[in-house]
Amino acid sequence: MSKQEKLESAVYQLLEALGENPEREGLLDTPKRVAKMYQEMFSGLHEDPKDQFTAVFSENHDEIVLVKDIPFYSMCEHHLVPFYGKAHVAYLPSDGRVTGLSKLARAVEVASKRPQLQERLTDQVATALEEALQPKGVFVMVEAEHMCMTMRGIKKPGSKTVTTVAKGIFKDNRDERNEILSLILGK
């Protein structure tokens, strides 16, 4: 049985278990649509965020590189409902090693397209960047709203979860950390 067929069967069975009739007109193509959607939403399962840093350049630049407000969505691995928000990815180059700016967003994209925890997502992006470029420092901040807190349980829409990972100089030097935070927060 193919991956597509397994997913379709699982969705069909879920609809039945919920008490729905998967054969009724409105649901006939639902298993196929959901299976296709899940394959797209979890397409990062077989990729490594570090592999996104293929374009590394030598440039005479030794100041912070920051890409802010990278939109993303992911699926909470505990409830399989979305969480979404924005990521801010920064690094301080070492020996002039820089990467294409889009590569920072691509690393967020790959890490987010799998069943995920926000804390792990933040760490995976930071670790991938650190391993690929060996910069003086890496700082990643992720802000997200979790539908598992909005739709069920505590039911607190609009609440945001913020996670950070600091490596190198951003972890060890409070002034450097404050500088990157002021750039991200606009203060």
Contact map, one row per residue, 1 for C-alpha under 8 A:
1110110000000000000000000000000000000000000000000000000000000000000000000000000000000000000000000000000000000000000000000000000000000000000000000000000000000000000000000000000000000000000
1111110000000000000000000000000000000000000000000000000000000000000000000000000000000000000000000000000000000000000000000000000000000000000000000000000000000000000000000000000000000000000
1111111000000000000000000000000000000000000000000000000000000000000000000000000000000000000000000000000000000000000000000000000000000000000000000000000000000000000000000000000000000000000
0111111100000000000000000000000100110000000000000000000000000000000000000000000000000000000000000000000000000000000000000000000000000000000000000000000000000000000000000000000000000000000
1111111110000000000000000000000000000000000000000000000000000000000000000000000000000000000000000000000000000000000000000000000000000000000000000000000000000000000000000000000000000000000
1111111111000000000000000000000000000000000000000000000000000000000000000000000000000000000000000000000000000000000000000000000000000000000000000000000000000000000000000000000000000000000
0011111111100000000000000000001001100000000000000000000000000000000000000000000000000000000000000000000000000000000000000000000000000000000000000000000000000000000000000000000000000000000
0001111111110000000000000000001101100000000000000000000000000000000000000000000000000000000000000000000000000000000000000000000000000000000000000000000000000000000000000000000000000000000
0000111111111000000000000000001000000000000000000000000000000000000000000000000000000000000000000000000000000000000000000000000000000000000000000000000000000000000000000000000000000000000
0000011111111100000000000000001000000000000000000000000000000000000000000000000000000000000000000000000000000000000000000000000000000000000000000000000000000000000000000000000000000000000
0000001111111110000000000000011001100000000000000000000000000000000000000000000000000000000000000000000000000000000000000000000000000000000000000000000000000000000000000000000000000000000
0000000111111111000001000000001000000000000000000000000000000000000000000000000000000000000000000000000000000000000000000000000000000000000000000000000000000000000000000000000000000000000
0000000011111111100000000000000000000000000000000000000000000000000000000000000000000000000000000000000000000000000000000000000000000000000000000000000000000000000000000000000000000000000
0000000001111111110000000000000000000000000000000000000000000000000000000000000000000000000000000000000000000000000000000000000000000000000000000000000000000000000000000000000000000000000
0000000000111111111111000000000000000000000000000000000000000000000000000000000000000000000000000000000000000000000000000000000000000000000000000000000000000000000000000000000000000000000
0000000000011111111111000000000000000000000000000000000000000000000000000000000000000000000000000000000000000000000000000000000000000000000000000000000000000000000000000000000000000000000
0000000000001111111100000000000000000000000000000000000000000000000000000000000000000000000000000000000000000000000000000000000000000000000000000000000000000000000000000000000000000000000
0000000000000111111100000000000000000000000000000000000000000000000000000000000000000000000000000000000000000000000000000000000000000000000000000000000000000000000000000000000000000000000
0000000000000011111110000000000000000000000000000000000000000000000000000000000000000000000000000000000000000000000000000000000000000000000000000000000000000000000000000000000000000000000
0000000000000011111111000000000000000000000000000000000000000000000000000000000000000000000000000000000000000000000000000000000000000000000000000000000000000000000000000000000000000000000
0000000000000011001111110010000000000000000000000000000000000000000000000000000000000000000000000000000000000000000000000000000000000000000000000000000000000000000000000000000000000000000
0000000000010011000111110011010000000000000000000000000000000000000000000000000000000000000000000000000000000000000000000000000000000000000000000000000000000000000000000000000000000000000
0000000000000000000011111011000000000000000000000000000000000000000000000000000000000000000000000000000000000000000000000000000000000000000000000000000000000000000000000000000000000000000
0000000000000000000011111111000000000000000000000000000000000000000000000000000000000000000000000000000000000000000000000000000000000000000000000000000000000000000000000000000000000000000
0000000000000000000000111111000000000000000000000000000000000000000000000000000000000000000000000000000000000000000000000000000000000000000000000000000000000000000000000000000000000000000
0000000000000000000000011111110000000000000000000000000000000000000000000000000000000000000000000000000000000000000000000000000000000000000000000000000000000000000000000000000000000000000
0000000000000000000011111111111000000000000000000000000000000000000000000000000000000000000000000000000000000000000000000000000000000000000000000000000000000000000000000000000000000000000
0000000000000000000001111111111000000000000000000000000000000000000000000000000000000000000000000000000000000000000000000000000000000000000000000000000000000000000000000000000000000000000
0000000000000000000000000111111110000000000000000000000000000000000000000000000000000000000000000000000000000000000000000000000000000000000000000000000000000000000000000000000000000000000
0000000000100000000001000111111111000000000000000000000000000000000000000000000000000000000000000000000000000000000000000000000000000000000000000000000000000000000000000000000000000000000
0000001111110000000000000011111111100000000000000000000000000000000000000000000000000000000000000000000000000000000000000000000000000000000000000000000000000000000000000000000000000000000
0001000100000000000000000000111111110000000000000000000000000000000000000000000000000000000000000000000000000000000000000000000000000000000000000000000000000000000000000000000000000000000
0000000000000000000000000000111111111000000000000000000000000000000000000000000000000000000000000000000000000000000000000000000000000000000000000000000000000000000000000000000000000000000
0000001100100000000000000000011111111100000000000000000000000000000000000000000000000000000000000000000000000000000000000000000000000000000000000000000000000000000000000000000000000000000
0001001100100000000000000000001111111110000000000000000000000000000000000000000000000000000000000000000000000000000000000000000000000000000000000000000000000000000000000000000000000000000
0001000000000000000000000000000111111111000000000000000000000000000000000000000000000000000000000000000000000000000000000000000000000000000000000000000000000000000000000000000000000000000
0000000000000000000000000000000011111111100000000000000000000000000000000000000000000000000000000000000000000000000000000000000000000000000000000000000000000000000000000000000000000000000
0000000000000000000000000000000001111111110000000000000000000000000000000000000000000000000000000000000000000000000000000000000000000000000000000000000000000000000000000000000000000000000
0000000000000000000000000000000000111111111000000000000000000000000000000000000000000000000000000000000000000000000000000000000000000000000000000000000000000000000000000000000000000000000
0000000000000000000000000000000000011111111000000000000000000000000000000000000000000000000000000000000000000000000000000000000000000000000000000000000000000000000000000000000000000000000
0000000000000000000000000000000000001111111100000000000000000000000000000100000000000000000000000000000000000000110000000000000000000000000000000000000000000000000000000000000000000000000
0000000000000000000000000000000000000111111110000000000000000000000000000000000000000000000000000000000000000000111000000000000000000000000000000000000000000000000000000000000000000000000
0000000000000000000000000000000000000011111111100000000000000000000000000000000000000000000000000000000000000100110000000000000000000000000000000000000000000000000000000000000000000000000
0000000000000000000000000000000000000000111111110000000000000000000000000000000000000000000000000000000000001111110000000000000000000000000000000000000000000000000000000000000000000000000
0000000000000000000000000000000000000000011111100000000000000000000000000000000000000000000000000000000000000100110000000000000000000000000000000000000000000000000000000000000000000000000
0000000000000000000000000000000000000000001111110000000000000000000000000000000000000000000000000000000000000000000000000000000000000000000000000000000000000000000000000000000000000000000
0000000000000000000000000000000000000000001111111010000000000000000000000000000000000000000000000000000000000100000000000000000000000000000000000000000000000000000000000000000000000000000
0000000000000000000000000000000000000000000101111111000000000000000000000000000000000000000000000000000000000110000000000000000000000000000000000000000000000000000000000000000000000000000
0000000000000000000000000000000000000000000000111111100000000000000000000000000000000000000000000000000001110110000000000001100100000000000000000000000000000000000000000000000000000000000
0000000000000000000000000000000000000000000000011111100000000000000000000000000000000000000000000000000000100000000000000000100110110000000000000000000000000000000000000000000000000000000
0000000000000000000000000000000000000000000000111111110000000000000000000000000000000000000000000000000000000000000000000000000000000000000000000000000000000000000000000000000000000000000
0000000000000000000000000000000000000000000000011111110000000000000000000000000000000000000000000000001101100000000000000000000000000000000000000000000000000000000000000000000000000000000
0000000000000000000000000000000000000000000000001111111100000000000000000000000000000000000000000011001100100000000000000000000010010000000000000000000000000000000000000000000000000000000
0000000000000000000000000000000000000000000000000011111100000000000000000000000000000000000000000010000000000000000000000000000000000000000000000000000000000000000000000000000000000000000
0000000000000000000000000000000000000000000000000000111110000000000000000000000000000000000000000011001000000000000000000000000000000000000000000000000000000000000000000000000000000000000
0000000000000000000000000000000000000000000000000000111111000000000000000000000000000000000000001111000000000000000000000000000000001000000000000000000000000000000000000000000000000000000
0000000000000000000000000000000000000000000000000000001111100000000000000000000000000000000000011110000000000000000000000000000000000000000000000000000000000000000000000000000000000000000
0000000000000000000000000000000000000000000000000000000111110000000000000000000000000000000000111100000000000000000000000000000000000000000000000000000000000000000000000000000000000000000
0000000000000000000000000000000000000000000000000000000011111000000000000000000000000000000000011100000000000000000000000000000000000000000000000000000000000000000000000000000000000000000
0000000000000000000000000000000000000000000000000000000001111100000000000000000000000000000000010000000000000000000000000000000000000000000000000000000000000000000000000000000000000000000
0000000000000000000000000000000000000000000000000000000000111110000000000000000000000000000010010100000000000000000000000000000000000000000000000000000000000000000000000000000000000000000
0000000000000000000000000000000000000000000000000000000000011111000000000000000000000000000111110000000000000000000000000000000000000000000000000000000000000000000000000000000000000000000
0000000000000000000000000000000000000000000000000000000000001111100000000000000000000000000110000000000000000000000000000000000000000000000000000000000000000000000000000000000000000000000
0000000000000000000000000000000000000000000000000000000000000111110000000000000000000000011110000000000000000000000000000000000000000000000000000000000000000000000000000000000000010000000
0000000000000000000000000000000000000000000000000000000000000011111000000000000000000000011110000000000000000000000000000000000000000000000000000000000000000000000000000000000000000000000
0000000000000000000000000000000000000000000000000000000000000001111100000000000000000001111000000000000000000000000000000000000000000000000000000000000000000000000000000000000000000000000
0000000000000000000000000000000000000000000000000000000000000000111111000000000000000001110000000000100110000000000000000000000000000000000000000000000000000000000000000000000000000000000
0000000000000000000000000000000000000000000000000000000000000000011111000000000000000111100000000000000000000000000000000000000000000000000000000000000000000000000000000000000000000001000
0000000000000000000000000000000000000000000000000000000000000000001111100000000000000111000000000000000000000000000000000000000000000000000000000000000000000000000000000000000000000000000
0000000000000000000000000000000000000000000000000000000000000000001111110000000000000111000000000000000010010000000000000000000000000000000000000000000000000000000000000000000000000000000
0000000000000000000000000000000000000000000000000000000000000000000011111000000000011110000000000000000000000000000000000000000000000000000000000000000000000000000000000000000000000000000
0000000000000000000000000000000000000000000000000000000000000000000001111100000000011110000000000000000000011001000000000000000000000000000000000000000000000000000000000000000000000000000
0000000000000000000000000000000000000000000000000000000000000000000000111110000001111000000000000000000000000001100000000000000000000000000000000000000000000000000000000000000000000000000
0000000000000000000000000000000000000000100000000000000000000000000000011111000001110000000000000000000000000001111100000000000000000000000000000000000000000000000000000000000000000000000
0000000000000000000000000000000000000000000000000000000000000000000000001111100111100000000000000000000000000001111100000000000000000000000000000000000000000000000000000000000000000000000
0000000000000000000000000000000000000000000000000000000000000000000000000111111111100000000000000000000000000000001110000000000000000000000000000101000000000000000000000000000000000000000
0000000000000000000000000000000000000000000000000000000000000000000000000011111110000000000000000000000000000000001110000000000000000000000000000000000000000000000000000000000000000000000
0000000000000000000000000000000000000000000000000000000000000000000000000001111100000000000000000000000000000000000000000000000000000000000000000000000000000000000000000000000000000000000
0000000000000000000000000000000000000000000000000000000000000000000000000001111110000000000000000000000000000000000000000000000000000000000000000001000000000000000000000000000000000000000
0000000000000000000000000000000000000000000000000000000000000000000000000011111111000000000000000000000000000000001000000000000000000000000000000000000000000000000000000000000000000000000
0000000000000000000000000000000000000000000000000000000000000000000000000011101111100000000000000000000000000000000000000000000000000000000000000111000000000000000000000000000000000000000
0000000000000000000000000000000000000000000000000000000000000000000000001111000111110000000000000000000000000000000000000000000000000000000000000111000000000000000000000000000000000000000
0000000000000000000000000000000000000000000000000000000000000000000000001111000011111000000000000000000000000000000000000000000000000000000000011111000000000000000000000000000000000000000
0000000000000000000000000000000000000000000000000000000000000000000000111100000001111100000000000000000000000000000000000000000000000000000000011100000000000000000000000000000000000000000
0000000000000000000000000000000000000000000000000000000000000000000000111000000000111110000000000000000000000000000000000000000000000000000001111000000000000000000000000000000000000000000
0000000000000000000000000000000000000000000000000000000000000000000111110000000000011111000000000000000000000000000000000000000000000000000001110000000000000000000000000000000000000000000
0000000000000000000000000000000000000000000000000000000000000000000111110000000000001111100000000000000000010000000000000000000000000000000111100000000000000000000000000000000000000000000
0000000000000000000000000000000000000000000000000000000000000000011111000000000000000111110000000000000000000000000000000000000000000000000111000000000000000000000000000000000000000001000
0000000000000000000000000000000000000000000000000000000000000000011100000000000000000011111000000000000100000000000000000000010000000000011110000000000000000000000000000000000000000000000
0000000000000000000000000000000000000000000000000000000000000001111000000000000000000001111100000000000000000000000000000000000000000000011100000000000000000000000000000000000000010000000
0000000000000000000000000000000000000000000000000000000000000001110000000000000000000000111110000000000000000000000000000000000000000011111000000000000000000000000000000000000000000000000
0000000000000000000000000000000000000000000000000000000000000111100000000000000000000000011111000000000000000000000000000000000000000011110000000000000000000000000000000000000000000000000
0000000000000000000000000000000000000000000000000000000000001111100000000000000000000000001111111100000000000000000000000000000000001111100000000000000000000000000000000000000000000000000
0000000000000000000000000000000000000000000000000000000000000100000000000000000000000000000111111000000000000000000000000000000000001111000000000000000000000000000000000000000000000000000
0000000000000000000000000000000000000000000000000000000001000100000000000000000000000000000011111000000000000000000000000000000000000000000000000000000000000000000000000000000000000000000
0000000000000000000000000000000000000000000000000000000011111100000000000000000000000000000011111100000000000000000000000000000000000000000000000000000000000000000000000000000000000000000
0000000000000000000000000000000000000000000000000000000111100000000000000000000000000000000011111110000000000000000000000000000000001010000000000000000000000000000000000000000000000000000
0000000000000000000000000000000000000000000000000000000111101000000000000000000000000000000010011111000000000000000000000000000000001000000000000000000000000000000000000000000000000000000
0000000000000000000000000000000000000000000000000000111110000000000000000000000000000000000000001111101000000000000000000000000000001000000000000000000000000000000000000000000000000000000
0000000000000000000000000000000000000000000000000000101100000000000000000000000000000000000000000111111100000000000000000000000000000000000000000000000000000000000000000000000000000000000
0000000000000000000000000000000000000000000000000000000000000000001000000000000000000000000000000011111110000000000000000000000000000000000000000000000000000000000000000000000000000000000
0000000000000000000000000000000000000000000000000000000000000000000000000000000000000000000000000001111111000000000000000000000000000000000000000000000000000000000000000000000000000000000
0000000000000000000000000000000000000000000000000001101000000000000000000000000000000000000000000011111111100000000000000000000000000000000000000000000000000000000000000000000000000000000
0000000000000000000000000000000000000000000000000001100000000000001000000000000000000000100000000001111111110000000000000000000010000000000000000000000000000000000000000000000000000000000
0000000000000000000000000000000000000000000000000000000000000000001001000000000000000000000000000000111111111000000000000000000000000000000000000000000000000000000000000000000000000000000
0000000000000000000000000000000000000000000000001001000000000000000000000000000000000000000000000000011111111100000000000000000000000000000000000000000000000000000000000000000000000000000
0000000000000000000000000000000000000000000000001101100000000000000000000000000000000000000000000000001111111110000000000000100100000000000000000000000000000000000000000000000000000000000
0000000000000000000000000000000000000000000000001000000000000000000001010000000000000010000000000000000111111111000000001000100000000000000000000000000000000000000000000000000000000000000
0000000000000000000000000000000000000000000100000000000000000000000000010000000000000000000000000000000011111111100000000000000000000000000000000000000000000000000000000000000000000000000
0000000000000000000000000000000000000000001110111000000000000000000000000000000000000000000000000000000001111111110000000000000000000000000000000000000000000000000000000000000000000000000
0000000000000000000000000000000000000000000100011000000000000000000000000000000000000000000000000000000000111111110000001001100000000000000000000000000000000000000000000000000000000000000
0000000000000000000000000000000000000000000100000000000000000000000000011110000000000000000000000000000000011111111100001000000000000000000000000000000000000000000000000000000000000000000
0000000000000000000000000000000000000000111110000000000000000000000000001110000000000000000000000000000000001111111000000000000000000000000000000000000000000000000000000000000000000000000
0000000000000000000000000000000000000000111110000000000000000000000000000110000000000000000000000000000000000111111100000000000000000000000000000000000000000000000000000000000000000000000
0000000000000000000000000000000000000000010000000000000000000000000000000111100100000000000000000000000000000001111110000000000000000000000000000000000000000000000000000000000000000000000
0000000000000000000000000000000000000000000000000000000000000000000000000111100000000000000000000000000000000001011111011000000000000000000000000000000000000000000000000000000000000000000
0000000000000000000000000000000000000000000000000000000000000000000000000001100000000000000000000000000000000000001111111000000000000000000000000000000000000000000000000000000000000000000
0000000000000000000000000000000000000000000000000000000000000000000000000000000000000000000000000000000000000000000111111100000000000000000001010000000000000000001000000000000000000000000
0000000000000000000000000000000000000000000000000000000000000000000000000000000000000000000000000000000000000000000011111110000000000000000000000000000000000000001100000000000000000000000
0000000000000000000000000000000000000000000000000000000000000000000000000000000000000000000000000000000000000000000111111111000000000000000000000000000000000000000000000000000000000000000
0000000000000000000000000000000000000000000000000000000000000000000000000000000000000000000000000000000000010011000111111111100000000000000000000000000000000000000000000000000000000000000
0000000000000000000000000000000000000000000000000000000000000000000000000000000000000000000000000000000000000000000001111111110000000000000111000000000000000000001110000000000000000000000
0000000000000000000000000000000000000000000000000000000000000000000000000000000000000000000000000000000000000000000000111111111000000000000100000000000000000000000110000000000000000000000
0000000000000000000000000000000000000000000000001000000000000000000000000000000000000000000000000000000000000010000000011111111100000000000000000000000000000000000000000000000000000000000
0000000000000000000000000000000000000000000000001100000000000000000000000000000000000000000000000000000000110010000000001111111110000000000100000000000000000000000000000000000000000000000
0000000000000000000000000000000000000000000000000000000000000000000000000000000000000000100000000000000000000000000000000111111111000000011100000000000000000000000011100000000000000000000
0000000000000000000000000000000000000000000000000000000000000000000000000000000000000000000000000000000000000000000000000011111111100000000000000000000000000000000000000000000000000000000
0000000000000000000000000000000000000000000000001100000000000000000000000000000000000000000000000000000000100000000000000001111111110000000000000000000000000000000000000000000000000000000
0000000000000000000000000000000000000000000000000100100000000000000000000000000000000000000000000000000100000000000000000000111111111100010000000000000000000000000000000000000000000000000
0000000000000000000000000000000000000000000000000000000000000000000000000000000000000000000000000000000000000000000000000000011111111110110000000000000000000000000000100000000000000000000
0000000000000000000000000000000000000000000000000100000000000000000000000000000000000000000000000000000000000000000000000000001111111100000000000000000000000000000000000000000000000000000
0000000000000000000000000000000000000000000000000100100000000000000000000000000000000000000000000000000000000000000000000000000111111100000000000000000000000000000000000000000000000000000
0000000000000000000000000000000000000000000000000000000100000000000000000000000000000000000011001110000000000000000000000000000011111110000000000000000000000000000000000000000000000000000
0000000000000000000000000000000000000000000000000000000000000000000000000000000000000000000011000000000000000000000000000000000011111111000000000000000000000000000000000000000000000000000
0000000000000000000000000000000000000000000000000000000000000000000000000000000000000000001111001000000000000000000000000000000001001111110000000000000000000000000000010000000000000000000
0000000000000000000000000000000000000000000000000000000000000000000000000000000000000000001111000000000000000000000000000000000000000111110000000000000000000000000000011000000000000000000
0000000000000000000000000000000000000000000000000000000000000000000000000000000000000000001110000000000000000000000000000000000001000011111000000000000000000000000001111110000000000000000
0000000000000000000000000000000000000000000000000000000000000000000000000000000000000000111100000000000000000000000000000000010011000011111100000000000000000000000011111100000000000000000
0000000000000000000000000000000000000000000000000000000000000000000000000000000000000000111000000000000000000000000000000000010000000000111110000000000000000000000111100100000000010000000
0000000000000000000000000000000000000000000000000000000000000000000000000000000000000011110000000000000000000000000000000110110000000000011111000000000000000000000111000000000000000000000
0000000000000000000000000000000000000000000000000000000000000000000000000000000000000011100000000000000000000000000000000100000000000000001111100000000000000000011110000000000000000000000
0000000000000000000000000000000000000000000000000000000000000000000000000000000000001111000000000000000000000000000001000100000000000000000111110000000000000000111100000000000000000000000
0000000000000000000000000000000000000000000000000000000000000000000000000000000000001110000000000000000000000000000000000000000000000000000011111000000000000001111000000000000000000000000
0000000000000000000000000000000000000000000000000000000000000000000000000000000000111100000000000000000000000000000001000000000000000000000001111100000000000001110000000000000000000000000
0000000000000000000000000000000000000000000000000000000000000000000000000000000000111000000000000000000000000000000000000000000000000000000000111110000000001111100000000000000000000000000
0000000000000000000000000000000000000000000000000000000000000000000000000001000011110000000000000000000000000000000000000000000000000000000000011111110000000011100000000000000000000000000
0000000000000000000000000000000000000000000000000000000000000000000000000000000011100000000000000000000000000000000000000000000000000000000000001111111100001000000000000000000000000000000
0000000000000000000000000000000000000000000000000000000000000000000000000001001011100000000000000000000000000000000000000000000000000000000000000111111110000000000000000000000000000000000
0000000000000000000000000000000000000000000000000000000000000000000000000000000000000000000000000000000000000000000000000000000000000000000000000111111111111000000000000000000000000000000
0000000000000000000000000000000000000000000000000000000000000000000000000000000000000000000000000000000000000000000000000000000000000000000000000111111111111100000000000000000000000000000
0000000000000000000000000000000000000000000000000000000000000000000000000000000000000000000000000000000000000000000000000000000000000000000000000011111110101000000000000000000000000000000
0000000000000000000000000000000000000000000000000000000000000000000000000000000000000000000000000000000000000000000000000000000000000000000000000011111111100000000000000000000000000000000
0000000000000000000000000000000000000000000000000000000000000000000000000000000000000000000000000000000000000000000000000000000000000000000000000001111111100000000000000000000000000000000
0000000000000000000000000000000000000000000000000000000000000000000000000000000000000000000000000000000000000000000000000000000000000000000000000000110111110000000000000000000000000000000
0000000000000000000000000000000000000000000000000000000000000000000000000000000000000000000000000000000000000000000000000000000000000000000000000000111111111000000000000000000000000000000
0000000000000000000000000000000000000000000000000000000000000000000000000000000000000000000000000000000000000000000000000000000000000000000000000000110001111110000000000000000000000000000
0000000000000000000000000000000000000000000000000000000000000000000000000000000000000000000000000000000000000000000000000000000000000000000000001010111000111110000000000000000000000000000
0000000000000000000000000000000000000000000000000000000000000000000000000000000000000000000000000000000000000000000000000000000000000000000000001000010000011111000000000000000000000000000
0000000000000000000000000000000000000000000000000000000000000000000000000000000000000000000000000000000000000000000000000000000000000000000000001100000000011111100000000000000000000000000
0000000000000000000000000000000000000000000000000000000000000000000000000000000000000000000000000000000000000000000000000000000000000000000000111100000000000111110000000000000000000000000
0000000000000000000000000000000000000000000000000000000000000000000000000000000000000000000000000000000000000000000000000000000000000000000001111100000000000011111000000000000000000000000
0000000000000000000000000000000000000000000000000000000000000000000000000000000000000000000000000000000000000000000000000000000000000000000011110000000000000001111100000000000000000000000
0000000000000000000000000000000000000000000000000000000000000000000000000000000000000000000000000000000000000000000001100100000000000000000011100000000000000000111110000000000000000000000
0000000000000000000000000000000000000000000000000000000000000000000000000000000000000000000000000000000000000000000000100110000000000000001111000000000000000000011111000000000000000000000
0000000000000000000000000000000000000000000000000000000000000000000000000000000000000000000000000000000000000000000000000110010000000000011110000000000000000000001111100000000000000000000
0000000000000000000000000000000000000000000000000000000000000000000000000000000000000000000000000000000000000000000000000000010000000000111100000000000000000000000111110110000000000000000
0000000000000000000000000000000000000000000000000000000000000000000000000000000000000000000000000000000000000000000000000000010001000000111000000000000000000000000011111111000000000000000
0000000000000000000000000000000000000000000000000000000000000000000000000000000000000000000000000000000000000000000000000000000000000011110000000000000000000000000001111111000000000000000
0000000000000000000000000000000000000000000000000000000000000000000000000000000000000000000000000000000000000000000000000000000000000001110000000000000000000000000000111111100110000000000
0000000000000000000000000000000000000000000000000000000000000000000000000000000000000000000000000000000000000000000000000000000000000000111000000000000000000000000001111111110110010000000
0000000000000000000000000000000000000000000000000000000000000000000000000000000000000000000000000000000000000000000000000000000000000000100000000000000000000000000001111111110010000000000
0000000000000000000000000000000000000000000000000000000000000000000000000000000000000000000000000000000000000000000000000000000000000000000000000000000000000000000000111111110000000000000
0000000000000000000000000000000000000000000000000000000000000000000000000000000000000000000000000000000000000000000000000000000000000000000000000000000000000000000000001111111110000000000
0000000000000000000000000000000000000000000000000000000000000000000000000000000000000000000000000000000000000000000000000000000000000000000000000000000000000000000000000111111111000000000
0000000000000000000000000000000000000000000000000000000000000000000000000000000000000000000000000000000000000000000000000000000000000000000000000000000000000000000000000000111111100000000
0000000000000000000000000000000000000000000000000000000000000000000000000000000000000000000000000000000000000000000000000000000000000000000000000000000000000000000000001100111111110000000
0000000000000000000000000000000000000000000000000000000000000000000000000000000000000000000000000000000000000000000000000000000000000000000000000000000000000000000000001110111111111000000
0000000000000000000000000000000000000000000000000000000000000000000000000000000000000000000000000000000000000000000000000000000000000000000000000000000000000000000000000000011111111100000
0000000000000000000000000000000000000000000000000000000000000000000000000000000000000000000000000000000000000000000000000000000000000000000000000000000000000000000000000000001111111110000
0000000000000000000000000000000000000000000000000000000000000001000000000000000000000000010000000000000000000000000000000000000000000000001000000000000000000000000000000100000111111111000
0000000000000000000000000000000000000000000000000000000000000000000000000000000000000000000000000000000000000000000000000000000000000000000000000000000000000000000000000000000011111111100
0000000000000000000000000000000000000000000000000000000000000000000000000000000000000000000000000000000000000000000000000000000000000000000000000000000000000000000000000000000001111111111
0000000000000000000000000000000000000000000000000000000000000000000000000000000000000000000000000000000000000000000000000000000000000000000000000000000000000000000000000000000000111111111
0000000000000000000000000000000000000000000000000000000000000000000100000000000000000001000000000000000000000000000000000000000000000000000000000000000000000000000000000000000000011111110
0000000000000000000000000000000000000000000000000000000000000000000000000000000000000000000000000000000000000000000000000000000000000000000000000000000000000000000000000000000000001111111
0000000000000000000000000000000000000000000000000000000000000000000000000000000000000000000000000000000000000000000000000000000000000000000000000000000000000000000000000000000000000111111
0000000000000000000000000000000000000000000000000000000000000000000000000000000000000000000000000000000000000000000000000000000000000000000000000000000000000000000000000000000000000110111
